[in-house]
Amino acid sequence: MRKGKRIVVKVGTSTLTDGGRRLSPPRMVDLARQIALVRSKGVDIILVSSGAIAAGREVLNYPELPRFIPKKQMLAAVGQPRLMAMYTEYFAIYGQRVAQVLLTRADLMDRKRYLNARDTFEALLLQGILPIVNENDTVATEEIRFGDNDTLSAQVAALVEADDLILLTDQAGLYEADPRVVPGARLIREVPAEEIPDTLWEAAGGSRSGLGTGGMLTKLRAADLARRSGTTVWIAQGNEEDIIIRIVNNEKLGTRFAPMISHLEGRKRYLLAGHQVQAGVWIDKGAARALSRGGSLLPVGIIRVEGEFERGDTIRILNEQGKLIALGLTYYSSSEVQRFAGKHSDQIESILGYTFGEEVVHHNHMVFMRNGEHESA
């Protein structure tokens, strides 16, 4: 599991092109330099990157195409390999390995796929590999689209429990009015941990570059979403010198949105949303004692499986008397747990032929219950 600070950086098309028509190698190299420096300090970073459609237009020499989704999907399909090739080359300058992660909203709505996605991120970060995330435009229909990478970055921040989400754009932050329309409009430095006022929603405008699909309104929505899961959000200008490094060093730049809850509270809300699930496991006294001391639920302590559940479900954890002591996100299905219940963790792979880890439920993904109510994990 994670040890240090974790940050999601979202970079928009206007930043990658440096305000021009083509992807800007100098801007992308500088982005790689900043991220490599921050990662060298022990900070986990996930990069959510726009730019695939812009790259596709560049590869195809800017064809005149009708404005409807299949054409955008075609441009993204052409541009995504080009975008990743550039990132691979530029991050290699600083000794950084990268991986492509393509997601749709459906991947994070389904609990099993949510868990799979989270485990993939954890595995990449553990190996020192930088995940570069984009929406899977070539397969995403309207029903499963995030719609913009700002929203995607907020969902990823919640998925990996990021401490900070940095949204890089072509403006210095959130203004009280559109500074391109109202000269002298004031830059808002801090949005406190409370509901965003209507005046700020009204002040948020759309993108005018013609390159991206976002805008300040989508960034404000993303900020509101991420801070409700415990993440601090920054909206800042992408081409400002050393912007990522300076934000990580707590310099007051752009607009900062304070989180509304802690990561622990966000985790508890997610788990409690699955409380209607009646399936679960019964555990022995030793396992119950281990959980109370901060341990995870291991196969050896399970004495009975009750009902049916799938990997990624919230399950009930009961003691030998049948009392509910915790809820948790399970790494294994009921049929799998049935096969290795009471065994040692190092036997899971030999029994199943594969393994998702030594824990059935990790302590970090558990909510303890007391008299029917939840308490801190």
C-alpha positions in Angstrom: 0.0 0.0 0.0 1.0 3.6 -0.4 3.5 5.3 1.9 4.2 8.9 0.7 2.3 11.8 -0.9 0.3 11.1 -4.0 -0.6 13.7 -6.7 -2.7 13.6 -9.9 -1.7 16.1 -12.5 -4.1 16.9 -15.3 -2.7 18.7 -18.3 -5.0 20.2 -21.0 -4.5 20.5 -24.7 -3.8 24.2 -24.6 -0.9 23.6 -22.2 0.6 20.8 -24.3 0.4 23.0 -27.4 1.7 26.0 -25.5 -1.3 28.0 -27.1 -0.4 26.9 -30.6 -1.8 24.4 -33.1 0.7 21.6 -32.7 1.9 19.7 -29.6 4.9 21.5 -28.3 8.0 19.3 -27.6 9.7 22.0 -25.4 6.5 22.3 -23.3 6.2 18.5 -23.0 9.9 18.0 -22.1 9.5 20.6 -19.4 6.5 18.8 -18.0 8.5 15.6 -18.0 11.3 17.4 -16.2 9.1 18.8 -13.4 7.3 15.5 -12.9 10.6 13.6 -12.8 12.0 16.0 -10.2 8.9 15.7 -8.0 8.9 11.9 -8.3 12.6 11.8 -7.2 11.5 13.3 -3.9 9.3 10.2 -3.2 6.0 11.6 -4.4 3.7 9.3 -6.4 2.4 11.1 -9.5 -0.3 10.1 -12.0 -0.6 12.1 -15.2 -4.0 12.6 -16.8 -3.3 14.0 -20.3 -5.5 15.5 -23.0 -4.0 16.0 -26.4 -4.9 12.8 -28.3 -7.3 14.5 -30.7 -4.9 17.4 -31.3 -2.2 14.9 -32.0 -4.5 13.0 -34.4 -5.2 16.3 -36.3 -1.5 16.9 -36.5 -0.8 13.4 -37.8 -3.5 13.7 -40.5 -2.4 17.2 -41.5 -5.5 18.9 -40.1 -8.3 17.4 -42.2 -11.7 19.1 -42.5 -14.1 16.8 -40.7 -17.7 17.0 -39.5 -18.1 17.7 -35.8 -19.6 14.5 -34.3 -18.3 11.9 -31.9 -17.2 9.1 -34.3 -14.8 11.5 -36.1 -13.4 12.6 -32.7 -12.9 9.0 -31.8 -11.1 8.4 -35.1 -8.8 11.4 -34.4 -8.2 10.1 -30.9 -7.3 6.6 -32.2 -4.8 8.1 -34.6 -3.4 10.6 -32.1 -3.1 8.5 -28.9 -0.1 6.4 -30.2 1.6 9.6 -31.3 1.0 11.3 -27.9 2.3 8.3 -26.0 5.4 8.0 -28.2 6.2 11.6 -27.4 5.7 11.1 -23.7 7.8 7.9 -23.8 10.6 9.7 -25.5 10.6 12.8 -23.3 10.3 11.0 -20.0 13.1 8.7 -21.0 15.4 11.8 -21.0 14.9 11.8 -17.2 15.1 8.1 -16.7 11.3 7.8 -16.2 9.3 4.8 -17.5 5.7 5.4 -18.5 2.5 3.3 -19.0 -0.7 4.1 -20.8 -4.0 3.7 -18.9 -7.2 4.1 -20.9 -10.4 4.4 -18.9 -14.2 4.9 -19.4 -16.7 6.0 -16.7 -18.1 2.4 -16.8 -14.7 1.2 -15.6 -15.1 3.1 -12.3 -18.8 2.6 -11.8 -18.5 -1.2 -11.6 -17.0 -2.3 -8.3 -15.0 -5.2 -9.7 -13.5 -3.0 -12.5 -13.0 -0.2 -10.0 -10.9 -2.5 -7.9 -9.0 -3.8 -10.9 -8.2 -0.3 -12.0 -7.0 0.7 -8.6 -4.8 -2.4 -8.3 -3.2 -1.6 -11.7 -2.4 2.0 -10.5 -0.9 0.6 -7.3 1.2 -1.9 -9.2 2.6 0.7 -11.6 3.4 3.1 -8.9 5.1 0.4 -6.8 7.4 -0.3 -9.8 8.2 3.3 -10.2 6.3 3.6 -13.5 4.4 6.8 -14.3 0.8 6.1 -15.3 -0.4 8.4 -18.1 -4.2 8.3 -18.3 -6.7 9.3 -20.9 -10.3 8.5 -21.7 -10.7 5.5 -23.9 -12.3 7.6 -26.7 -12.3 4.8 -29.3 -14.8 2.7 -27.4 -16.6 5.2 -25.1 -20.2 5.9 -26.1 -22.2 8.8 -24.6 -23.5 6.5 -21.8 -20.0 5.6 -20.6 -18.0 8.8 -21.3 -16.5 11.0 -18.7 -17.0 13.7 -21.3 -13.8 15.6 -20.4 -10.5 14.8 -18.8 -11.1 17.2 -16.0 -13.9 14.9 -14.7 -11.7 11.9 -15.4 -8.8 13.3 -13.3 -11.2 13.9 -10.4 -12.4 10.3 -10.6 -8.8 9.0 -10.7 -7.9 11.2 -7.7 -10.7 9.6 -5.8 -9.8 6.1 -7.0 -6.1 6.4 -5.8 -6.9 8.6 -2.8 -4.7 11.4 -4.1 -3.6 14.1 -1.7 -3.7 16.7 -4.4 -5.2 17.2 -7.8 -3.4 19.8 -10.0 -5.5 21.0 -13.0 -3.2 22.8 -15.4 -4.9 25.2 -17.8 -4.3 28.3 -19.9 -5.5 30.6 -17.1 -3.8 31.6 -13.8 -6.7 30.1 -11.8 -10.4 30.7 -11.1 -11.4 34.4 -11.4 -14.5 36.1 -9.9 -15.4 36.9 -13.6 -14.0 35.9 -17.0 -10.8 38.0 -17.2 -11.0 38.0 -21.0 -14.3 39.8 -20.8 -14.0 41.7 -17.5 -10.5 43.4 -17.3 -9.2 43.6 -13.7 -11.3 40.6 -12.6 -9.9 39.3 -9.3 -8.1 35.9 -9.1 -9.6 33.8 -6.3 -6.7 32.3 -4.3 -8.6 30.0 -1.9 -12.0 28.3 -1.9 -12.7 27.0 1.7 -14.1 23.6 2.7 -17.7 24.5 2.1 -20.2 24.5 -0.8 -19.0 26.6 -3.8 -21.2 29.7 -4.0 -23.4 30.4 -7.0 -21.3 33.4 -7.9 -18.3 31.2 -8.7 -20.3 28.8 -10.8 -21.6 31.8 -12.7 -18.1 33.1 -13.2 -16.8 29.9 -14.7 -16.7 30.1 -18.5 -15.9 27.8 -21.5 -12.8 27.1 -23.5 -12.1 29.5 -26.4 -8.9 27.8 -27.8 -10.8 25.5 -30.1 -8.3 22.7 -29.2 -9.6 21.3 -26.0 -13.1 20.1 -24.9 -12.9 21.5 -21.4 -13.1 25.0 -19.9 -13.3 26.6 -16.5 -16.7 25.2 -15.8 -15.5 21.6 -16.2 -12.6 22.3 -14.0 -14.8 23.8 -11.3 -17.0 20.7 -11.5 -13.9 18.4 -11.2 -12.6 20.4 -8.3 -15.9 20.1 -6.5 -16.0 16.3 -7.1 -12.5 15.6 -6.0 -12.6 17.7 -2.8 -15.7 15.7 -1.7 -13.5 12.6 -1.6 -10.7 14.3 0.5 -8.4 15.7 -2.2 -7.0 19.2 -2.2 -7.4 20.7 -5.7 -5.4 23.4 -7.5 -6.3 25.2 -10.7 -3.2 26.9 -12.1 -1.5 28.1 -15.3 0.3 25.2 -17.1 3.0 27.3 -18.7 4.1 29.2 -15.6 7.7 28.3 -14.7 8.0 25.2 -12.5 4.3 25.3 -11.7 4.1 21.6 -10.5 7.3 21.9 -8.4 6.2 25.1 -6.8 2.7 23.8 -5.9 4.2 20.7 -4.4 6.4 23.0 -2.3 3.3 24.7 -1.0 3.8 28.0 -2.9 0.5 29.9 -3.1 -0.2 29.8 -6.9 -3.5 29.6 -8.8 -6.7 28.7 -7.0 -6.7 26.2 -4.1 -9.8 24.3 -3.1 -9.7 22.8 0.4 -11.0 19.3 0.8 -14.5 18.9 2.3 -13.8 15.6 4.0 -10.9 13.4 4.8 -9.8 10.4 2.7 -10.9 8.1 5.6 -14.4 9.6 5.6 -14.6 9.3 1.8 -13.5 5.6 2.0 -16.2 5.0 4.7 -18.9 6.5 2.6 -17.9 4.3 -0.4 -18.0 1.2 1.8 -21.2 2.1 3.5 -22.9 2.6 0.2 -22.6 -1.2 -0.2 -24.1 -2.0 3.2 -27.2 -3.4 1.6 -25.1 -6.5 0.6 -25.9 -9.2 3.1 -23.2 -11.6 2.1 -20.0 -11.9 4.0 -17.6 -14.0 6.1 -17.5 -15.3 9.7 -14.1 -15.1 11.4 -12.5 -16.6 14.5 -11.3 -14.9 17.7 -7.7 -14.5 16.5 -8.8 -12.8 13.3 -11.2 -10.5 15.1 -8.4 -9.6 17.6 -6.0 -8.9 14.7 -8.5 -6.6 13.0 -9.0 -4.6 16.1 -5.2 -4.1 16.3 -5.0 -2.7 12.7 -4.5 -6.0 10.8 -6.1 -7.1 7.6 -8.4 -10.0 7.1 -6.4 -13.1 6.0 -7.7 -16.4 4.8 -6.5 -18.3 7.9 -9.0 -16.5 10.1 -12.1 -17.2 8.0 -14.3 -20.0 9.4 -17.4 -19.6 7.2 -18.7 -17.9 4.0 -22.2 -16.6 4.0 -24.1 -15.8 0.7 -22.6 -14.9 -2.6 -20.4 -12.0 -3.5 -18.0 -10.9 -6.2 -14.5 -9.4 -6.1 -14.9 -5.7 -5.4 -18.1 -6.0 -3.4 -18.6 -4.6 0.1 -19.0 -7.6 2.4 -20.0 -8.1 6.1 -17.4 -9.4 8.5 -18.9 -11.2 11.5 -17.3 -12.7 14.6 -18.0 -16.3 15.9 -21.2 -15.2 17.6 -22.5 -13.8 14.3 -22.1 -10.1 15.4 -21.3 -7.6 12.6 -17.9 -6.1 13.4 -16.9 -4.6 10.1 -17.6 -3.9 6.5 -14.9 -4.3 3.9 -14.1 -4.3 0.2 -13.2 -7.9 -0.8 -10.4 -8.9 -3.1 -11.9 -12.3 -3.7 -15.3 -13.7 -4.6 -17.3 -16.0 -2.3 -16.5 -19.0 -4.4 -12.8 -18.3 -4.2 -12.9 -17.6 -0.5 -14.8 -20.9 0.0 -11.8 -22.7 -1.5 -9.1 -21.2 0.6 -10.9 -20.3 3.9 -8.8 -21.4 6.9 -5.6 -21.7 4.8 -2.5 -19.6 4.9 -2.1 -16.7 2.5 0.9 -18.3 0.7 -1.4 -21.2 -0.3 -3.9 -19.0 -2.3 -2.0 -19.2 -5.5 -1.5 -23.0 -5.4 -5.3 -23.4 -4.6 -6.7 -21.0 -7.2 -3.9 -20.9 -9.7 -3.6 -17.2 -9.3 -3.7 -14.5 -6.6 -4.9 -11.0 -6.0 -2.8 -10.6 -2.9 -2.5 -12.1 0.6 -5.5 -10.3 2.1 -9.1 -11.0 1.6 -9.9 -7.5 2.9 -7.2 -5.0 3.5 -7.4 -2.9 6.7 -7.4 0.3 4.7 -10.6 -0.7 3.0 -12.5 -1.6 6.1 -15.1 0.2 8.3 -15.6 -1.0 11.8 -19.1 -1.3 13.3 -20.3 -0.7 16.8 -23.9 -1.2 17.8 -25.0 -1.0 14.2 -23.1 2.2 13.6 -19.7 2.7 11.9 -16.6 4.0 13.5 -13.1 5.0 12.3 -11.0 2.3 10.6 
